[in-house]
């Protein structure tokens, strides 16, 4: 147990103990000087966003440490919202920007001794790419899903008109899977933060709200939880200038 805290049994760096050897020590003491994974990732996201209205977060998702942190933080955020890997079997990337984050979750789960598949939504021929999700419970994932994400992304259409996310939901249903939640690393839908205030810094807890989706084939409606690890307002210039609480 040389990679674990002898007293708590938790993996060094704050990741939850779920098997394997934990993280390398040099990954814990990163350049930002934070010991908590959520703080480390929050600092990387702050640097990547840096006042931008929207970014695909590639500077984080393709960074060796950023990917590792994101995978674990996303798993922890979903678990805090009531969705452990006992509650879903696969995570699906809604956009190209989400593909490396879905992959990061797959590997983070594997490091914890947990089984999690990943897949990609295919919009050319409405289907999925990846292992079959028939009979599985799935979470759909985006990198940044927000009403403020107003560049060339499906998110704007998705959230203002319900078109594309409803199509995703329909595809998942027709693949024989159950969609249990929609998640995002950064985002903001609706309003209200769970356990945090805008300006509270990137260590504040997740934002939770609801999305109403309409199946484009049979017009059936359903409401799903939307869970994001970091509220986009935490990275606004105004929030960055406020002292941490």
C-alpha positions in Angstrom: 0.0 0.0 0.0 2.9 2.3 -0.7 0.7 4.5 -3.0 -2.0 4.9 -0.3 -2.4 7.0 2.8 -1.7 4.4 5.6 -4.2 6.1 7.9 -7.2 6.6 5.6 -6.6 4.0 3.0 -7.3 6.6 0.3 -5.2 7.0 -2.8 -2.7 9.9 -2.6 -4.0 13.0 -4.2 -7.5 12.6 -2.8 -8.8 10.1 -5.4 -11.2 7.6 -3.9 -9.7 4.2 -3.1 -11.1 1.7 -5.6 -8.2 -0.5 -6.3 -4.9 -0.5 -8.4 -1.9 1.5 -7.2 -3.3 5.0 -7.1 -1.6 7.9 -8.9 2.0 8.6 -9.3 3.4 10.9 -6.6 4.7 13.3 -9.1 1.2 13.7 -10.5 0.0 14.9 -7.1 2.5 17.6 -6.5 1.7 19.5 -9.8 2.9 22.9 -10.9 -0.2 24.6 -9.4 0.7 23.4 -5.9 -2.7 21.9 -5.1 -3.2 18.6 -3.4 -6.9 18.2 -4.2 -7.7 16.8 -7.7 -10.7 19.1 -8.1 -8.5 22.2 -7.3 -5.8 21.0 -9.7 -8.3 20.5 -12.5 -10.0 23.8 -11.7 -6.7 25.6 -12.0 -6.1 24.0 -15.4 -9.6 24.9 -16.6 -9.2 28.5 -15.4 -6.0 28.7 -17.5 -7.6 27.1 -20.5 -10.8 29.2 -20.4 -9.1 32.5 -19.5 -12.1 34.7 -20.2 -13.2 32.9 -23.3 -16.9 32.6 -23.9 -16.4 29.0 -25.0 -13.6 26.6 -25.7 -13.6 22.8 -26.4 -11.1 22.4 -23.5 -8.6 20.5 -25.7 -5.7 22.0 -23.7 -7.0 20.0 -20.7 -8.5 16.9 -22.4 -5.2 16.1 -24.3 -2.9 17.0 -21.4 -1.6 13.8 -19.7 -2.4 15.2 -16.2 -5.6 17.0 -17.2 -7.1 13.9 -18.7 -6.3 11.8 -15.6 -7.8 14.5 -13.3 -10.9 15.0 -15.5 -11.7 11.3 -15.6 -11.6 11.0 -11.8 -13.4 14.3 -11.1 -16.2 13.4 -13.5 -16.7 10.1 -11.8 -16.7 11.7 -8.4 -19.1 14.4 -9.5 -21.6 11.9 -10.8 -21.2 9.8 -7.7 -21.9 12.8 -5.5 -25.1 13.4 -7.6 -26.2 9.8 -6.9 -24.8 8.1 -10.0 -21.9 5.7 -9.2 -20.6 3.2 -11.7 -23.1 0.8 -10.1 -25.8 3.0 -11.6 -24.6 3.3 -15.2 -22.7 1.1 -17.6 -21.5 3.4 -20.3 -20.7 7.0 -21.0 -21.4 8.5 -24.4 -19.7 11.5 -26.0 -22.1 14.0 -27.4 -19.5 16.0 -29.3 -16.0 15.5 -30.6 -14.7 17.6 -27.7 -16.3 15.1 -25.3 -14.6 12.1 -26.8 -11.3 12.4 -24.8 -13.3 13.0 -21.6 -15.4 9.9 -22.1 -12.2 8.0 -22.7 -10.7 9.5 -19.5 -13.7 8.3 -17.5 -13.3 4.8 -18.9 -9.6 4.7 -17.8 -10.3 6.3 -14.5 -12.9 3.7 -13.7 -10.5 0.9 -14.8 -7.9 2.3 -12.4 -10.5 1.9 -9.6 -11.3 -1.7 -10.6 -14.6 -0.7 -12.1 -16.1 -1.6 -15.5 -17.2 1.3 -17.7 -17.6 1.4 -21.5 -17.6 4.5 -23.7 -19.1 5.3 -27.0 -19.6 8.2 -29.5 -22.8 9.5 -30.9 -22.9 9.2 -34.7 -24.9 11.9 -36.4 -24.1 10.9 -40.0 -26.1 7.7 -39.6 -28.1 8.1 -36.4 -26.5 5.5 -34.2 -23.5 5.1 -31.9 -19.9 4.1 -32.4 -18.4 1.7 -29.8 -19.5 -1.3 -27.9 -23.2 -2.2 -28.0 -25.2 -0.4 -25.4 -28.2 -2.7 -25.7 -29.7 -3.3 -22.3 -27.2 -0.8 -20.6 -27.8 2.3 -18.6 -25.9 5.3 -20.0 -24.8 8.8 -19.2 -24.3 11.3 -22.1 -21.4 13.6 -21.7 -20.2 16.9 -23.2 -17.1 18.9 -22.5 -18.9 22.3 -22.1 -22.7 22.3 -22.4 -24.2 25.7 -21.9 -26.7 28.2 -23.2 -23.7 30.6 -23.4 -21.7 28.3 -25.7 -22.6 30.2 -28.8 -20.0 29.2 -31.3 -20.2 26.4 -33.8 -21.4 23.7 -31.5 -24.6 21.6 -31.2 -25.0 22.9 -27.7 -26.7 26.1 -28.7 -29.3 24.3 -30.8 -29.6 21.6 -28.2 -30.4 23.9 -25.3 -32.5 26.6 -27.0 -34.7 24.3 -29.1 -34.2 20.8 -27.6 -33.5 19.4 -31.1 -30.2 17.6 -31.1 -30.1 16.4 -27.5 -33.6 15.0 -28.0 -32.3 13.3 -31.1 -29.5 11.8 -29.0 -32.0 10.6 -26.5 -34.0 8.9 -29.3 -30.9 7.2 -30.6 -30.0 5.8 -27.2 -33.5 4.5 -26.7 -33.6 2.8 -30.1 -30.2 1.2 -29.4 -32.0 -0.5 -26.5 -30.3 1.5 -23.7 -31.7 3.5 -20.9 -30.5 7.2 -20.6 -30.1 8.1 -16.9 -28.5 11.5 -17.0 -26.7 14.1 -19.0 -23.3 15.4 -17.7 -20.7 18.0 -18.6 -17.3 19.0 -17.2 -18.1 22.7 -17.6 -21.6 24.1 -18.2 -24.6 26.0 -17.1 -28.2 25.2 -17.9 -31.1 26.9 -16.2 -29.8 28.4 -13.0 -29.1 27.7 -9.4 -26.0 26.1 -8.0 -26.0 23.1 -5.7 -23.8 24.0 -2.7 -22.0 26.8 -4.3 -22.3 30.4 -5.3 -21.0 32.1 -8.5 -17.6 33.5 -7.6 -17.0 30.7 -5.1 -14.0 29.5 -7.1 -13.5 26.4 -9.1 -13.5 24.1 -6.0 -17.3 24.8 -5.5 -19.5 21.8 -5.9 -21.4 20.6 -9.0 -24.4 22.4 -10.6 -27.5 20.2 -10.9 -30.7 21.0 -12.8 -33.1 19.3 -15.2 -33.5 19.0 -18.9 -36.7 18.2 -20.7 -36.3 16.1 -23.8 -38.8 15.3 -26.5 -38.3 12.1 -28.5 -38.4 13.2 -32.2 -40.0 9.9 -33.3 -42.9 9.4 -30.9 -43.0 12.9 -29.3 -42.8 11.4 -25.8 -41.3 13.7 -23.2 -39.0 12.9 -20.4 -37.0 14.9 -17.8 -33.4 14.0 -17.1 -30.9 15.3 -14.6 -28.1 17.6 -15.9 -25.0 17.4 -13.8 -21.8 19.4 -14.4 -18.6 19.4 -12.4 -17.9 23.1 -12.8 -20.3 25.9 -13.3 -19.1 28.2 -16.1 -19.7 31.3 -14.0 -16.9 30.2 -11.7 -14.5 31.0 -14.6 -15.8 34.4 -15.5 -13.4 37.4 -15.1 -15.5 38.8 -12.3 -15.4 35.5 -10.4 -11.7 35.2 -10.9 -11.1 38.6 -9.4 -13.1 37.8 -6.2 -11.3 36.4 -3.2 -11.7 32.6 -2.6 -14.0 31.7 0.3 
